[in-house]
């Protein structure tokens, strides 16, 4: 071994360690099998509904921003946690998805990345969903540094360094996981929740707790509504061909 | 006072500061605030801009800088001891301290890159205490009182008691580290009772770890009291034993009080870190008492040579 090669050994060791720590490389989306079972759009139906919050909306605690002057400047009026976002009695930021019942349908994986941004020292959006093997582009729009720590349990966890504005890292998850908790290790109030699914039937409640799962084939499904603080509720829904149904979930505030 | 001994005392004090800085990293949950290692957000560690030391970065990056300083001080210590110290085992002890601090740095980097797996973080916490014990031992072995070795107390019972106490205290520290790094610090939310009972009515892995730390606190405190009482009854005239024994009782009282306050305040970071640092002081004091009880078993003639050599050594002195 030459002297130069010997000098390179520590760097090689560090790179090897780094590679071992970042987990396996994302697998490319596999080509669909020839006999793939696909949803017939002409006979599909919808499930729409609302997530209701019963009782007084709990106050979101104020976040002390003294740890980072930039974040304090971005929110001169102060900042509160995003745990409870409610309007007209409906609860927002609830992840609603088909948990079970889809069987062996094949769904193409979108190649367009889902976007998760850090703006004003908080994640935007706070709750989101994406597909297994679909890219997620994580950006830093702030003039301060962030880490993006995905505390995945099924998929490999990671902790990205984003020291400057306009940095974007793209990651993928290779297995279904509801939910992957994201947090910034610099600003301990920053949390986001990402649902990773192997089908397209998911939504995040908006506009007073409303959601819609479009294009479902006929069948009986378990639909789950997940909230970061109030936990999860499920209910069974049976859809006929071209049928649309309304369902609702009710979470108690205390 | 010989310069080498003074210098090693500086390293010991720096190590206590380092343990405090490491304690703050865990207590504030800042272990992953700097995701890369050995660089800091891609910067060379020592050129990372101060205006970017925000949030948890202040604690994690500060810990790394203090650790680097202690590492540098330990290199000087090892070289200096190797050059001036005639006792071969002391020279190797200094080399051992250097090896420990290097390994400690690697463990620290590894636990960041692996996203803080509990076994690695617990190992990092445990080795920190061993490194502290090594530097403290070196300070003791180069002290004028140790080198004088005039009529040291020869008490086999004290040796057994003090050694067992030191071992128990170290085991208790490892239990505490396990509790901290598995997130079991509030698994029992009340104090001094556990869920209002003497024995927890509900059990989980976290409750078991937390409760074990409390039980061993009592066992370690009992061992400390037994050792201190033995010293008080049998060696009342010996200040070199009486002082660490009395200090040990005071420190363990402070330690249990801090432990209770940590729970009652919901893991307040400064109290939590004070509990970690005071735990190191309990271990160090117990170790000093134990080593002094073993003093008659160390060789005498070479020590007299060492006294001459160390006394003659200046900061730049060579081994004579």
Interface residues (C-beta under 8 A of the other chain):
Chain A: X17 X18 X21 X67 X68 X69 X70 X144 X145 X147 X149 X157 X158 X159 X160 X161 X163 X185 X186 X187 X188
Chain B: X29 X30 X31 X32 X33 X34 X35 X36 X41 X42 X43 X52 X54 X55 X56 X57 X110 X113 X114 X115
